[in-house]
Amino acid sequence: MPPELVTAVTSSRKAVSDLAVGNVLGANVANLSLIIGTAAVIQSVAMDRVTQLFNLPAMLVMITVLFWMLRTGFRVSRREGGVLLAMYGAYLVAVVGITIATAR
């Protein structure tokens, strides 16, 4: 289980949701700058065009849905959290499908 998920669940159960949000944002910044930066220093990092054309719209849809959910009181309910998890699951299935389809 990813440490970000464990921290998010634990902090949400203890009603310290700010910690969950800060942890996720911090992990994303660290991954984008440290991990990808280190990998790029070793060898150049590239993403094929099919992946680019899928990921950008998927990211925009996820951000739009999340902002729509946060429109009242900056809270995400359990049902909305379930929707976000289902969307992430669908995203993973689509990415795996695209990867398999383009590998042939």
Long-range contacts (C-beta under 8 A, 24 or more apart in sequence): 3-27, 48-102, 50-98, 50-102, 51-95, 51-98, 54-94, 54-95, 54-98, 58-91, 58-94, 61-87, 62-87, 62-91
